[in-house]
């Protein structure tokens, strides 16, 4: 399984649906009201969080993706508060301010991390032209669409949104509501929970019932896939031409399931938008759901949390990583007593010399990091006609080598700044350098590490390969 968490940063996802403000009042309870047999809560803390479709968008940006959000809000203070919080978090808001309805707000009164009561402030919404226009504008700037339906009215015309997105070649993932799933026909994927599915297809007492009825629904609605979340039983994925895939839950502790469905569809969509296949996306979504239900209230997860969970489960031991995640991975490896080796280069056309060099570097420790020059950096070093292969392809090829554990890009001419963040135990470089001449050597030596120079295989280089090809034309 090849997980590329760094690719999350390149994904663009449009979220549309019912946006709401989740408000929390928390305080101590020490007595019963003399007016009625109810606890008296002395409110000591208030917290406002984006909820519904807004929480889906928030999950996406917390994982490094670009996300825009189309929805309907009121012309009120809660709308301004919601928009401010989202924009501060990095979500591009495409709100239609309705003059007919207030912003949907849910107030939860909490004490000792227990919910005592929930108060909903809402009216049934109508799809308005301004919302539809905002959705269409967002389509041109996205890789994938997530529709978050809480049955509040924003997605009354959901079929037209699906068709508009599919016309532009976008995958459409939907968190559905209600008993009529026919309105979601020709979406790419639906993510109902088991109760929502049973409300449509009937009781599923055994796994075989779930598979049979779920697959019949998938075919009827012309979906690519159907993902059913099953609480403590995990998830089930149904796809055309594939056997059903069941994953057990990853949740170690369930504190609060509020917003877990938002996290599932956000991670699922982001994984698909960043090039992962359905099983990989399902595994990541399942893992993220297990993390978020261990947190109180509407919550999100980070790339670092997912990476740590993957690593602790030994599900990921290699891959292309963003810098922040790599730093945590290195620290975790060093804490276990593993020796981390790091090298760098352009690796434009990977050849036998590169492979031999990397294998030799890997033998010097327990983990090997390869830092790769960005395309602009290669051009500055090698000339305007280089690189031949773009950065993402060079990194994917390197990540596929058995000798390589982690691959990370850098944009500068040297990796000195990156090495200062990673601080490997051993820094190696190929060529005829003196150790003290190698970029980043000072940082490593100061931290008590080593710097070594390895020999390249004679007569093998990207430049020589390119010249040979040109000579034969």
Secondary structure as a PSIPRED ss2 file (coil, helix, strand):
# PSIPRED VFORMAT (PSIPRED V4.0)

   1 X C   1.000  0.000  0.000
   2 X C   1.000  0.000  0.000
   3 X C   1.000  0.000  0.000
   4 X C   1.000  0.000  0.000
   5 X H   0.000  1.000  0.000
   6 X H   0.000  1.000  0.000
   7 X H   0.000  1.000  0.000
   8 X H   0.000  1.000  0.000
   9 X H   0.000  1.000  0.000
  10 X H   0.000  1.000  0.000
  11 X C   1.000  0.000  0.000
  12 X E   0.000  0.000  1.000
  13 X E   0.000  0.000  1.000
  14 X E   0.000  0.000  1.000
  15 X E   0.000  0.000  1.000
  16 X E   0.000  0.000  1.000
  17 X E   0.000  0.000  1.000
  18 X C   1.000  0.000  0.000
  19 X E   0.000  0.000  1.000
  20 X E   0.000  0.000  1.000
  21 X E   0.000  0.000  1.000
  22 X E   0.000  0.000  1.000
  23 X E   0.000  0.000  1.000
  24 X E   0.000  0.000  1.000
  25 X E   0.000  0.000  1.000
  26 X E   0.000  0.000  1.000
  27 X E   0.000  0.000  1.000
  28 X E   0.000  0.000  1.000
  29 X E   0.000  0.000  1.000
  30 X E   0.000  0.000  1.000
  31 X E   0.000  0.000  1.000
  32 X E   0.000  0.000  1.000
  33 X C   1.000  0.000  0.000
  34 X C   1.000  0.000  0.000
  35 X C   1.000  0.000  0.000
  36 X C   1.000  0.000  0.000
  37 X C   1.000  0.000  0.000
  38 X C   1.000  0.000  0.000
  39 X E   0.000  0.000  1.000
  40 X E   0.000  0.000  1.000
  41 X E   0.000  0.000  1.000
  42 X E   0.000  0.000  1.000
  43 X E   0.000  0.000  1.000
  44 X E   0.000  0.000  1.000
  45 X E   0.000  0.000  1.000
  46 X E   0.000  0.000  1.000
  47 X E   0.000  0.000  1.000
  48 X E   0.000  0.000  1.000
  49 X E   0.000  0.000  1.000
  50 X E   0.000  0.000  1.000
  51 X E   0.000  0.000  1.000
  52 X E   0.000  0.000  1.000
  53 X H   0.000  1.000  0.000
  54 X H   0.000  1.000  0.000
  55 X H   0.000  1.000  0.000
  56 X H   0.000  1.000  0.000
  57 X H   0.000  1.000  0.000
  58 X H   0.000  1.000  0.000
  59 X H   0.000  1.000  0.000
  60 X H   0.000  1.000  0.000
  61 X H   0.000  1.000  0.000
  62 X H   0.000  1.000  0.000
  63 X C   1.000  0.000  0.000
  64 X C   1.000  0.000  0.000
  65 X C   1.000  0.000  0.000
  66 X E   0.000  0.000  1.000
  67 X E   0.000  0.000  1.000
  68 X E   0.000  0.000  1.000
  69 X E   0.000  0.000  1.000
  70 X E   0.000  0.000  1.000
  71 X E   0.000  0.000  1.000
  72 X E   0.000  0.000  1.000
  73 X E   0.000  0.000  1.000
  74 X E   0.000  0.000  1.000
  75 X C   1.000  0.000  0.000
  76 X C   1.000  0.000  0.000
  77 X H   0.000  1.000  0.000
  78 X H   0.000  1.000  0.000
  79 X H   0.000  1.000  0.000
  80 X H   0.000  1.000  0.000
  81 X H   0.000  1.000  0.000
  82 X H   0.000  1.000  0.000
  83 X H   0.000  1.000  0.000
  84 X H   0.000  1.000  0.000
  85 X H   0.000  1.000  0.000
  86 X H   0.000  1.000  0.000
  87 X H   0.000  1.000  0.000
  88 X H   0.000  1.000  0.000
  89 X H   0.000  1.000  0.000
  90 X C   1.000  0.000  0.000
  91 X C   1.000  0.000  0.000
  92 X E   0.000  0.000  1.000
  93 X E   0.000  0.000  1.000
  94 X E   0.000  0.000  1.000
  95 X E   0.000  0.000  1.000
  96 X E   0.000  0.000  1.000
  97 X E   0.000  0.000  1.000
  98 X E   0.000  0.000  1.000
  99 X C   1.000  0.000  0.000
 100 X C   1.000  0.000  0.000
 101 X C   1.000  0.000  0.000
 102 X C   1.000  0.000  0.000
 103 X C   1.000  0.000  0.000
 104 X C   1.000  0.000  0.000
 105 X E   0.000  0.000  1.000
 106 X E   0.000  0.000  1.000
 107 X E   0.000  0.000  1.000
 108 X E   0.000  0.000  1.000
 109 X E   0.000  0.000  1.000
 110 X E   0.000  0.000  1.000
 111 X E   0.000  0.000  1.000
 112 X C   1.000  0.000  0.000
 113 X C   1.000  0.000  0.000
 114 X E   0.000  0.000  1.000
 115 X E   0.000  0.000  1.000
 116 X E   0.000  0.000  1.000
 117 X E   0.000  0.000  1.000
 118 X E   0.000  0.000  1.000
 119 X E   0.000  0.000  1.000
 120 X E   0.000  0.000  1.000
 121 X E   0.000  0.000  1.000
 122 X C   1.000  0.000  0.000
 123 X C   1.000  0.000  0.000
 124 X C   1.000  0.000  0.000
 125 X C   1.000  0.000  0.000
 126 X C   1.000  0.000  0.000
 127 X C   1.000  0.000  0.000
 128 X C   1.000  0.000  0.000
 129 X H   0.000  1.000  0.000
 130 X H   0.000  1.000  0.000
 131 X H   0.000  1.000  0.000
 132 X H   0.000  1.000  0.000
 133 X H   0.000  1.000  0.000
 134 X H   0.000  1.000  0.000
 135 X H   0.000  1.000  0.000
 136 X H   0.000  1.000  0.000
 137 X H   0.000  1.000  0.000
 138 X H   0.000  1.000  0.000
 139 X H   0.000  1.000  0.000
 140 X C   1.000  0.000  0.000
 141 X C   1.000  0.000  0.000
 142 X C   1.000  0.000  0.000
 143 X C   1.000  0.000  0.000
 144 X E   0.000  0.000  1.000
 145 X E   0.000  0.000  1.000
 146 X E   0.000  0.000  1.000
 147 X E   0.000  0.000  1.000
 148 X E   0.000  0.000  1.000
 149 X C   1.000  0.000  0.000
 150 X C   1.000  0.000  0.000
 151 X C   1.000  0.000  0.000
 152 X C   1.000  0.000  0.000
 153 X C   1.000  0.000  0.000
 154 X C   1.000  0.000  0.000
 155 X C   1.000  0.000  0.000
 156 X C   1.000  0.000  0.000
 157 X C   1.000  0.000  0.000
 158 X H   0.000  1.000  0.000
 159 X H   0.000  1.000  0.000
 160 X H   0.000  1.000  0.000
 161 X H   0.000  1.000  0.000
 162 X H   0.000  1.000  0.000
 163 X H   0.000  1.000  0.000
 164 X H   0.000  1.000  0.000
 165 X H   0.000  1.000  0.000
 166 X H   0.000  1.000  0.000
 167 X H   0.000  1.000  0.000
 168 X C   1.000  0.000  0.000
 169 X C   1.000  0.000  0.000
 170 X C   1.000  0.000  0.000
 171 X E   0.000  0.000  1.000
 172 X E   0.000  0.000  1.000
 173 X E   0.000  0.000  1.000
 174 X E   0.000  0.000  1.000
 175 X E   0.000  0.000  1.000
 176 X C   1.000  0.000  0.000
 177 X C   1.000  0.000  0.000
 178 X C   1.000  0.000  0.000
 179 X C   1.000  0.000  0.000
 180 X C   1.000  0.000  0.000
 181 X H   0.000  1.000  0.000
 182 X H   0.000  1.000  0.000
 183 X H   0.000  1.000  0.000
 184 X H   0.000  1.000  0.000
 185 X C   1.000  0.000  0.000
 186 X C   1.000  0.000  0.000
 187 X C   1.000  0.000  0.000
 188 X C   1.000  0.000  0.000
 189 X E   0.000  0.000  1.000
 190 X E   0.000  0.000  1.000
 191 X C   1.000  0.000  0.000
 192 X C   1.000  0.000  0.000
 193 X E   0.000  0.000  1.000
 194 X H   0.000  1.000  0.000
 195 X H   0.000  1.000  0.000
 196 X H   0.000  1.000  0.000
 197 X H   0.000  1.000  0.000
 198 X H   0.000  1.000  0.000
 199 X H   0.000  1.000  0.000
 200 X H   0.000  1.000  0.000
 201 X H   0.000  1.000  0.000
 202 X C   1.000  0.000  0.000
 203 X C   1.000  0.000  0.000
 204 X C   1.000  0.000  0.000
 205 X C   1.000  0.000  0.000
 206 X C   1.000  0.000  0.000
 207 X H   0.000  1.000  0.000
 208 X H   0.000  1.000  0.000
 209 X H   0.000  1.000  0.000
 210 X H   0.000  1.000  0.000
 211 X H   0.000  1.000  0.000
 212 X H   0.000  1.000  0.000
 213 X H   0.000  1.000  0.000
 214 X H   0.000  1.000  0.000
 215 X H   0.000  1.000  0.000
 216 X H   0.000  1.000  0.000
 217 X H   0.000  1.000  0.000
 218 X H   0.000  1.000  0.000
 219 X H   0.000  1.000  0.000
 220 X H   0.000  1.000  0.000
 221 X H   0.000  1.000  0.000
 222 X C   1.000  0.000  0.000
 223 X C   1.000  0.000  0.000
 224 X C   1.000  0.000  0.000
 225 X E   0.000  0.000  1.000
 226 X E   0.000  0.000  1.000
 227 X E   0.000  0.000  1.000
 228 X E   0.000  0.000  1.000
 229 X E   0.000  0.000  1.000
 230 X C   1.000  0.000  0.000
 231 X H   0.000  1.000  0.000
 232 X H   0.000  1.000  0.000
 233 X H   0.000  1.000  0.000
 234 X C   1.000  0.000  0.000
 235 X E   0.000  0.000  1.000
 236 X E   0.000  0.000  1.000
 237 X E   0.000  0.000  1.000
 238 X E   0.000  0.000  1.000
 239 X E   0.000  0.000  1.000
 240 X C   1.000  0.000  0.000
 241 X C   1.000  0.000  0.000
 242 X C   1.000  0.000  0.000
 243 X C   1.000  0.000  0.000
 244 X C   1.000  0.000  0.000
 245 X E   0.000  0.000  1.000
 246 X E   0.000  0.000  1.000
 247 X E   0.000  0.000  1.000
 248 X C   1.000  0.000  0.000
 249 X C   1.000  0.000  0.000
 250 X C   1.000  0.000  0.000
 251 X C   1.000  0.000  0.000
 252 X C   1.000  0.000  0.000
 253 X C   1.000  0.000  0.000
 254 X C   1.000  0.000  0.000
 255 X C   1.000  0.000  0.000
 256 X C   1.000  0.000  0.000
 257 X C   1.000  0.000  0.000
 258 X C   1.000  0.000  0.000
 259 X C   1.000  0.000  0.000
 260 X H   0.000  1.000  0.000
 261 X H   0.000  1.000  0.000
 262 X H   0.000  1.000  0.000
 263 X H   0.000  1.000  0.000
 264 X H   0.000  1.000  0.000
 265 X H   0.000  1.000  0.000
 266 X H   0.000  1.000  0.000
 267 X H   0.000  1.000  0.000
 268 X H   0.000  1.000  0.000
 269 X H   0.000  1.000  0.000
 270 X H   0.000  1.000  0.000
 271 X H   0.000  1.000  0.000
 272 X H   0.000  1.000  0.000
 273 X H   0.000  1.000  0.000
 274 X C   1.000  0.000  0.000
 275 X C   1.000  0.000  0.000
 276 X C   1.000  0.000  0.000
 277 X C   1.000  0.000  0.000
 278 X H   0.000  1.000  0.000
 279 X H   0.000  1.000  0.000
 280 X H   0.000  1.000  0.000
 281 X H   0.000  1.000  0.000
 282 X H   0.000  1.000  0.000
 283 X H   0.000  1.000  0.000
 284 X H   0.000  1.000  0.000
 285 X H   0.000  1.000  0.000
 286 X H   0.000  1.000  0.000
 287 X H   0.000  1.000  0.000
 288 X H   0.000  1.000  0.000
 289 X H   0.000  1.000  0.000
 290 X H   0.000  1.000  0.000
 291 X H   0.000  1.000  0.000
 292 X H   0.000  1.000  0.000
 293 X C   1.000  0.000  0.000
 294 X C   1.000  0.000  0.000
 295 X C   1.000  0.000  0.000
 296 X C   1.000  0.000  0.000
 297 X C   1.000  0.000  0.000
 298 X C   1.000  0.000  0.000
 299 X C   1.000  0.000  0.000
 300 X C   1.000  0.000  0.000
 301 X C   1.000  0.000  0.000
 302 X C   1.000  0.000  0.000
 303 X H   0.000  1.000  0.000
 304 X H   0.000  1.000  0.000
 305 X H   0.000  1.000  0.000
 306 X H   0.000  1.000  0.000
 307 X H   0.000  1.000  0.000
 308 X H   0.000  1.000  0.000
 309 X H   0.000  1.000  0.000
 310 X H   0.000  1.000  0.000
 311 X H   0.000  1.000  0.000
 312 X H   0.000  1.000  0.000
 313 X C   1.000  0.000  0.000
 314 X C   1.000  0.000  0.000
 315 X C   1.000  0.000  0.000
 316 X C   1.000  0.000  0.000
 317 X C   1.000  0.000  0.000
 318 X C   1.000  0.000  0.000
 319 X E   0.000  0.000  1.000
 320 X E   0.000  0.000  1.000
 321 X C   1.000  0.000  0.000
 322 X C   1.000  0.000  0.000
 323 X H   0.000  1.000  0.000
 324 X H   0.000  1.000  0.000
 325 X H   0.000  1.000  0.000
 326 X H   0.000  1.000  0.000
 327 X H   0.000  1.000  0.000
 328 X H   0.000  1.000  0.000
 329 X H   0.000  1.000  0.000
 330 X H   0.000  1.000  0.000
 331 X H   0.000  1.000  0.000
 332 X H   0.000  1.000  0.000
 333 X H   0.000  1.000  0.000
 334 X H   0.000  1.000  0.000
 335 X H   0.000  1.000  0.000
 336 X C   1.000  0.000  0.000
 337 X C   1.000  0.000  0.000
 338 X C   1.000  0.000  0.000
 339 X C   1.000  0.000  0.000
 340 X E   0.000  0.000  1.000
 341 X E   0.000  0.000  1.000
 342 X E   0.000  0.000  1.000
 343 X E   0.000  0.000  1.000
 344 X E   0.000  0.000  1.000
 345 X E   0.000  0.000  1.000
 346 X C   1.000  0.000  0.000
 347 X C   1.000  0.000  0.000
 348 X C   1.000  0.000  0.000
 349 X C   1.000  0.000  0.000
 350 X C   1.000  0.000  0.000
 351 X C   1.000  0.000  0.000
 352 X H   0.000  1.000  0.000
 353 X H   0.000  1.000  0.000
 354 X H   0.000  1.000  0.000
 355 X H   0.000  1.000  0.000
 356 X H   0.000  1.000  0.000
 357 X H   0.000  1.000  0.000
 358 X H   0.000  1.000  0.000
 359 X H   0.000  1.000  0.000
 360 X H   0.000  1.000  0.000
 361 X H   0.000  1.000  0.000
 362 X H   0.000  1.000  0.000
 363 X C   1.000  0.000  0.000
 364 X C   1.000  0.000  0.000
 365 X C   1.000  0.000  0.000
 366 X C   1.000  0.000  0.000
 367 X E   0.000  0.000  1.000
 368 X E   0.000  0.000  1.000
 369 X E   0.000  0.000  1.000
 370 X E   0.000  0.000  1.000
 371 X E   0.000  0.000  1.000
 372 X E   0.000  0.000  1.000
 373 X E   0.000  0.000  1.000
 374 X C   1.000  0.000  0.000
 375 X H   0.000  1.000  0.000
 376 X H   0.000  1.000  0.000
 377 X H   0.000  1.000  0.000
 378 X H   0.000  1.000  0.000
 379 X H   0.000  1.000  0.000
 380 X H   0.000  1.000  0.000
 381 X H   0.000  1.000  0.000
 382 X H   0.000  1.000  0.000
 383 X C   1.000  0.000  0.000
 384 X C   1.000  0.000  0.000
 385 X C   1.000  0.000  0.000
 386 X C   1.000  0.000  0.000
 387 X C   1.000  0.000  0.000
 388 X C   1.000  0.000  0.000
 389 X C   1.000  0.000  0.000
 390 X C   1.000  0.000  0.000
 391 X H   0.000  1.000  0.000
 392 X H   0.000  1.000  0.000
 393 X H   0.000  1.000  0.000
 394 X H   0.000  1.000  0.000
 395 X H   0.000  1.000  0.000
 396 X H   0.000  1.000  0.000
 397 X H   0.000  1.000  0.000
 398 X H   0.000  1.000  0.000
 399 X H   0.000  1.000  0.000
 400 X C   1.000  0.000  0.000
 401 X C   1.000  0.000  0.000
 402 X C   1.000  0.000  0.000
 403 X C   1.000  0.000  0.000
 404 X C   1.000  0.000  0.000
 405 X C   1.000  0.000  0.000
 406 X E   0.000  0.000  1.000
 407 X E   0.000  0.000  1.000
 408 X E   0.000  0.000  1.000
 409 X E   0.000  0.000  1.000
 410 X E   0.000  0.000  1.000
 411 X C   1.000  0.000  0.000
 412 X C   1.000  0.000  0.000
 413 X C   1.000  0.000  0.000
 414 X C   1.000  0.000  0.000
 415 X C   1.000  0.000  0.000
 416 X H   0.000  1.000  0.000
 417 X H   0.000  1.000  0.000
 418 X H   0.000  1.000  0.000
 419 X H   0.000  1.000  0.000
 420 X H   0.000  1.000  0.000
 421 X H   0.000  1.000  0.000
 422 X H   0.000  1.000  0.000
 423 X C   1.000  0.000  0.000
 424 X C   1.000  0.000  0.000
 425 X C   1.000  0.000  0.000
 426 X E   0.000  0.000  1.000
 427 X E   0.000  0.000  1.000
 428 X E   0.000  0.000  1.000
 429 X E   0.000  0.000  1.000
 430 X E   0.000  0.000  1.000
 431 X C   1.000  0.000  0.000
 432 X C   1.000  0.000  0.000
 433 X C   1.000  0.000  0.000
 434 X C   1.000  0.000  0.000
 435 X H   0.000  1.000  0.000
 436 X H   0.000  1.000  0.000
 437 X H   0.000  1.000  0.000
 438 X C   1.000  0.000  0.000
 439 X C   1.000  0.000  0.000
 440 X C   1.000  0.000  0.000
 441 X H   0.000  1.000  0.000
 442 X H   0.000  1.000  0.000
 443 X H   0.000  1.000  0.000
 444 X H   0.000  1.000  0.000
 445 X H   0.000  1.000  0.000
 446 X H   0.000  1.000  0.000
 447 X C   1.000  0.000  0.000
 448 X C   1.000  0.000  0.000
 449 X C   1.000  0.000  0.000
 450 X E   0.000  0.000  1.000
 451 X E   0.000  0.000  1.000
 452 X E   0.000  0.000  1.000
 453 X E   0.000  0.000  1.000
 454 X E   0.000  0.000  1.000
 455 X C   1.000  0.000  0.000
 456 X C   1.000  0.000  0.000
 457 X C   1.000  0.000  0.000
 458 X C   1.000  0.000  0.000
 459 X C   1.000  0.000  0.000
 460 X C   1.000  0.000  0.000
 461 X C   1.000  0.000  0.000
 462 X H   0.000  1.000  0.000
 463 X H   0.000  1.000  0.000
 464 X H   0.000  1.000  0.000
 465 X H   0.000  1.000  0.000
 466 X H   0.000  1.000  0.000
 467 X H   0.000  1.000  0.000
 468 X H   0.000  1.000  0.000
 469 X H   0.000  1.000  0.000
 470 X H   0.000  1.000  0.000
 471 X H   0.000  1.000  0.000
 472 X H   0.000  1.000  0.000
 473 X C   1.000  0.000  0.000
